[in-house]
Amino acid sequence: MVALKEVHKSFGEIEVLKGVNLSISKGEVVVIIGSSGSGKSTLLRCINRLETFNAGSIQYNQQNILHSEAARREIGMVFQQFHLFPHKTVLDNIMLAPIQVLKKSKEEAQVEAKALLEKVGLAEKANVFPSKLSGGQKQRVAIARALAMKPQVMLFDEPTSALDPELVGEVLRVMKRLAEEGMTMLIVTHEMGFAREVADRVVFVDKGVIVEEGPPEEFFKYPKTKRLKLFLRRMVENEE
């Protein structure tokens, strides 16, 4: 569904992506891991057209992503921060884009928004304002809002990194359910347990290049490169 070929991205003199090649198949869950500043988030932002890349190509369903209206509509993204409108209720936050972009009636958008709130376990919060929600609840609303646009691919940029540890699980459970339902997902995360459990493939990005990738059972047990071995060792030390 998504194919990156030799994608380069620079910010001024600093080259952040140095020729990335990556493809994601329909229904596949790909988890990207790597140190801060390795280019993971920039990669997602290029796919979602929030950043323009300098060289290479990104295709969505074999169409150039820069000229694809389908890509604009069908690739959803969930960020570290929740970006909810504070002056709108949870329900109105979810209804906004379907009404404005998809031109749905208010009634249809409301029915779908309520169903999505049920899906993320927040049906009782429909008429609450974001300020009354925990971080985990806000992130689940943000996921519901992205799903309201009926995406074919979901991008997650460290969706639990801004949350208190005890709230991480409720967000990961929603993401796990989406994976089980066959949603195509590209996830940047530091949650190694989640990557082991949910990913079809794990990709290690370091200094703007993909160093290693593979199915989680191989990837975590038998890392091939020194860079990945060192990264995984550090992650284990941090967890301890």
Stockholm file with secondary structure:
# STOCKHOLM 1.0

chainA/1-240         MVALKEVHKSFGEIEVLKGVNLSISKGEVVVIIGSSGSGKSTLLRCINRLETFNAGSIQYNQQNILHSEAARREIGMVFQQFHLFPHKTVLDNIMLAPIQVLKKSKEEAQVEAKALLEKVGLAEKANVFPSKLSGGQKQRVAIARALAMKPQVMLFDEPTSALDPELVGEVLRVMKRLAEEGMTMLIVTHEMGFAREVADRVVFVDKGVIVEEGPPEEFFKYPKTKRLKLFLRRMVENEE
#=GR chainA/1-240 SS CEEEEEEEEEETTEEEEEEEEEEECTTCEEEEECCTTSSHHHHHHHHTTSSCCSEEEEEETTEEGGGCHHHHHHEEEECSSCCCCTTSCHHHHHHHHHHHTSCCCHHHHHHHHHHHHHHTTCGGGTTCCGGGSCHHHHHHHHHHHHHTTCCSEEEEESTTTTSCHHHHHHHHHHHHHHHHTTCEEEEECSCHHHHHHHCSEEEEEETTEEEEEECHHHHHHSCCSHHHHHHHHHHHHHHC
#=GC SS_cons         CEEEEEEEEEETTEEEEEEEEEEECTTCEEEEECCTTSSHHHHHHHHTTSSCCSEEEEEETTEEGGGCHHHHHHEEEECSSCCCCTTSCHHHHHHHHHHHTSCCCHHHHHHHHHHHHHHTTCGGGTTCCGGGSCHHHHHHHHHHHHHTTCCSEEEEESTTTTSCHHHHHHHHHHHHHHHHTTCEEEEECSCHHHHHHHCSEEEEEETTEEEEEECHHHHHHSCCSHHHHHHHHHHHHHHC
//
